[in-house]
């Protein structure tokens, strides 16, 4: 698959046909497996802790968790600039 610049080679989002579209089925299943491991196999206590912290910052669980996964750090109350940027990005999804 020849992806355009900036494309992450992930599975298509809205196409008819097989879930992998015209792309490589292997890549689709790799992405699917990675997604399931990231979001489905988190211990209950960790989920609840993240949810409490996200609520305290005014973020969703997904926004808070993505920040941990993408940047490798837990947001704190003092990270106002980053929190504002996350909230602004809600309108662009």
ChimeraX commands (.cxc) that place a marker at each C-alpha (Angstrom):
marker #1 position 0.00,0.00,0.00 radius 0.5
marker #1 position 1.38,3.40,-0.96 radius 0.5
marker #1 position 0.14,5.76,1.73 radius 0.5
marker #1 position 0.23,9.50,1.23 radius 0.5
marker #1 position 2.44,11.59,3.53 radius 0.5
marker #1 position 0.96,11.88,7.00 radius 0.5
marker #1 position -1.07,8.68,6.65 radius 0.5
marker #1 position -0.52,6.17,9.44 radius 0.5
marker #1 position -1.37,3.10,7.29 radius 0.5
marker #1 position -4.22,2.21,9.63 radius 0.5
marker #1 position -7.41,0.50,8.51 radius 0.5
marker #1 position -10.00,2.44,6.50 radius 0.5
marker #1 position -12.69,4.18,8.51 radius 0.5
marker #1 position -15.71,4.13,6.23 radius 0.5
marker #1 position -15.60,1.82,3.23 radius 0.5
marker #1 position -17.85,-0.93,1.93 radius 0.5
marker #1 position -16.47,-4.42,1.52 radius 0.5
marker #1 position -14.06,-6.19,3.83 radius 0.5
marker #1 position -12.93,-4.25,6.90 radius 0.5
marker #1 position -9.42,-3.82,5.45 radius 0.5
marker #1 position -10.76,-2.26,2.22 radius 0.5
marker #1 position -8.25,-2.42,-0.63 radius 0.5
marker #1 position -5.32,-2.68,1.75 radius 0.5
marker #1 position -3.38,-5.55,3.21 radius 0.5
marker #1 position -5.47,-7.80,5.49 radius 0.5
marker #1 position -2.39,-8.47,7.63 radius 0.5
marker #1 position -2.03,-4.75,8.47 radius 0.5
marker #1 position -5.71,-4.59,9.36 radius 0.5
marker #1 position -5.42,-7.51,11.78 radius 0.5
marker #1 position -2.25,-6.04,13.33 radius 0.5
marker #1 position -4.07,-2.73,13.95 radius 0.5
marker #1 position -7.13,-4.55,15.28 radius 0.5
marker #1 position -5.05,-6.58,17.70 radius 0.5
marker #1 position -3.10,-3.52,18.88 radius 0.5
marker #1 position -6.35,-1.60,19.45 radius 0.5
marker #1 position -7.83,-4.46,21.48 radius 0.5
marker #1 position -4.69,-4.77,23.60 radius 0.5
marker #1 position -4.62,-1.04,24.27 radius 0.5
marker #1 position -8.26,-0.52,25.21 radius 0.5
marker #1 position -9.62,-3.86,26.37 radius 0.5
marker #1 position -7.00,-5.39,28.64 radius 0.5
marker #1 position -6.63,-2.68,31.25 radius 0.5
marker #1 position -7.21,-3.82,34.84 radius 0.5
marker #1 position -10.36,-2.47,36.46 radius 0.5
marker #1 position -8.46,-0.58,39.18 radius 0.5
marker #1 position -6.37,1.25,36.56 radius 0.5
marker #1 position -9.49,2.16,34.59 radius 0.5
marker #1 position -11.15,3.59,37.69 radius 0.5
marker #1 position -8.03,5.55,38.69 radius 0.5
marker #1 position -7.71,7.03,35.18 radius 0.5
marker #1 position -11.41,7.88,35.12 radius 0.5
marker #1 position -11.16,9.73,38.44 radius 0.5
marker #1 position -8.12,11.68,37.26 radius 0.5
marker #1 position -9.75,12.46,33.91 radius 0.5
marker #1 position -12.90,13.71,35.65 radius 0.5
marker #1 position -10.83,15.95,37.92 radius 0.5
marker #1 position -9.19,17.52,34.84 radius 0.5
marker #1 position -12.42,17.81,32.84 radius 0.5
marker #1 position -11.33,15.22,30.28 radius 0.5
marker #1 position -12.83,11.96,29.08 radius 0.5
marker #1 position -11.27,8.62,29.93 radius 0.5
marker #1 position -10.20,8.23,26.30 radius 0.5
marker #1 position -8.55,11.67,26.15 radius 0.5
marker #1 position -6.66,11.06,29.38 radius 0.5
marker #1 position -5.55,7.57,28.36 radius 0.5
marker #1 position -4.45,8.71,24.90 radius 0.5
marker #1 position -2.26,11.33,26.52 radius 0.5
marker #1 position -0.55,8.59,28.55 radius 0.5
marker #1 position -0.14,6.34,25.50 radius 0.5
marker #1 position 1.02,9.07,23.11 radius 0.5
marker #1 position 3.22,11.16,25.38 radius 0.5
marker #1 position 4.13,8.76,28.15 radius 0.5
marker #1 position 3.07,11.02,30.99 radius 0.5
marker #1 position 0.08,11.49,33.27 radius 0.5
marker #1 position -1.54,14.93,33.09 radius 0.5
marker #1 position -1.59,16.98,36.26 radius 0.5
marker #1 position -3.66,20.01,37.31 radius 0.5
marker #1 position -0.73,22.27,36.38 radius 0.5
marker #1 position -0.73,21.13,32.74 radius 0.5
marker #1 position -3.34,23.72,31.84 radius 0.5
marker #1 position -1.95,24.45,28.37 radius 0.5
marker #1 position -2.07,20.82,27.28 radius 0.5
marker #1 position -5.52,20.28,28.82 radius 0.5
marker #1 position -6.88,23.31,26.94 radius 0.5
marker #1 position -5.39,21.99,23.69 radius 0.5
marker #1 position -7.07,18.60,24.21 radius 0.5
marker #1 position -10.42,20.25,24.88 radius 0.5
marker #1 position -10.08,22.48,21.81 radius 0.5
marker #1 position -9.34,19.41,19.68 radius 0.5
marker #1 position -12.76,17.94,20.59 radius 0.5
marker #1 position -14.40,20.23,18.07 radius 0.5
marker #1 position -12.19,19.00,15.21 radius 0.5
marker #1 position -13.13,15.32,15.52 radius 0.5
marker link #1:1,2 radius 0.2
marker link #1:2,3 radius 0.2
marker link #1:3,4 radius 0.2
marker link #1:4,5 radius 0.2
marker link #1:5,6 radius 0.2
marker link #1:6,7 radius 0.2
marker link #1:7,8 radius 0.2
marker link #1:8,9 radius 0.2
marker link #1:9,10 radius 0.2
marker link #1:10,11 radius 0.2
marker link #1:11,12 radius 0.2
marker link #1:12,13 radius 0.2
marker link #1:13,14 radius 0.2
marker link #1:14,15 radius 0.2
marker link #1:15,16 radius 0.2
marker link #1:16,17 radius 0.2
marker link #1:17,18 radius 0.2
marker link #1:18,19 radius 0.2
marker link #1:19,20 radius 0.2
marker link #1:20,21 radius 0.2
marker link #1:21,22 radius 0.2
marker link #1:22,23 radius 0.2
marker link #1:23,24 radius 0.2
marker link #1:24,25 radius 0.2
marker link #1:25,26 radius 0.2
marker link #1:26,27 radius 0.2
marker link #1:27,28 radius 0.2
marker link #1:28,29 radius 0.2
marker link #1:29,30 radius 0.2
marker link #1:30,31 radius 0.2
marker link #1:31,32 radius 0.2
marker link #1:32,33 radius 0.2
marker link #1:33,34 radius 0.2
marker link #1:34,35 radius 0.2
marker link #1:35,36 radius 0.2
marker link #1:36,37 radius 0.2
marker link #1:37,38 radius 0.2
marker link #1:38,39 radius 0.2
marker link #1:39,40 radius 0.2
marker link #1:40,41 radius 0.2
marker link #1:41,42 radius 0.2
marker link #1:42,43 radius 0.2
marker link #1:43,44 radius 0.2
marker link #1:44,45 radius 0.2
marker link #1:45,46 radius 0.2
marker link #1:46,47 radius 0.2
marker link #1:47,48 radius 0.2
marker link #1:48,49 radius 0.2
marker link #1:49,50 radius 0.2
marker link #1:50,51 radius 0.2
marker link #1:51,52 radius 0.2
marker link #1:52,53 radius 0.2
marker link #1:53,54 radius 0.2
marker link #1:54,55 radius 0.2
marker link #1:55,56 radius 0.2
marker link #1:56,57 radius 0.2
marker link #1:57,58 radius 0.2
marker link #1:58,59 radius 0.2
marker link #1:59,60 radius 0.2
marker link #1:60,61 radius 0.2
marker link #1:61,62 radius 0.2
marker link #1:62,63 radius 0.2
marker link #1:63,64 radius 0.2
marker link #1:64,65 radius 0.2
marker link #1:65,66 radius 0.2
marker link #1:66,67 radius 0.2
marker link #1:67,68 radius 0.2
marker link #1:68,69 radius 0.2
marker link #1:69,70 radius 0.2
marker link #1:70,71 radius 0.2
marker link #1:71,72 radius 0.2
marker link #1:72,73 radius 0.2
marker link #1:73,74 radius 0.2
marker link #1:74,75 radius 0.2
marker link #1:75,76 radius 0.2
marker link #1:76,77 radius 0.2
marker link #1:77,78 radius 0.2
marker link #1:78,79 radius 0.2
marker link #1:79,80 radius 0.2
marker link #1:80,81 radius 0.2
marker link #1:81,82 radius 0.2
marker link #1:82,83 radius 0.2
marker link #1:83,84 radius 0.2
marker link #1:84,85 radius 0.2
marker link #1:85,86 radius 0.2
marker link #1:86,87 radius 0.2
marker link #1:87,88 radius 0.2
marker link #1:88,89 radius 0.2
marker link #1:89,90 radius 0.2
marker link #1:90,91 radius 0.2
marker link #1:91,92 radius 0.2
marker link #1:92,93 radius 0.2
view
